[in-house]
Amino acid sequence: MIKKHLIYKTDKYNMLNVEVHGKTIIAREISDQWGEECHTFLSRPELMHWAESRFRPEKFEGREEELQTILQNLSEV
């Protein structure tokens, strides 16, 4: 059974979806600049390690609350 989670969505071209396929976690990051990037993880700690390096506070363009919401949504997957 596949469980889908919407982590964030700013418009129809900028979003992050996470799908859980049994033990495998697939993060699909869609942006209007880069298209779709797909990341596959075998554990939740591996997903969170990627998220913490991907969404670093010094490089995040947006408010601190948005960053915390994204990381919170990813930790609840």
PyMOL commands that set and color helices and strands:
alter all, ss='L'
color gray80, all
select helices_A, chain A and resi 44-54+64-75
alter helices_A, ss='H'
color red, helices_A
select strands_A, chain A and resi 2-9+15-21+24-31+35-41
alter strands_A, ss='S'
color yellow, strands_A
deselect
rebuild
show_as cartoon
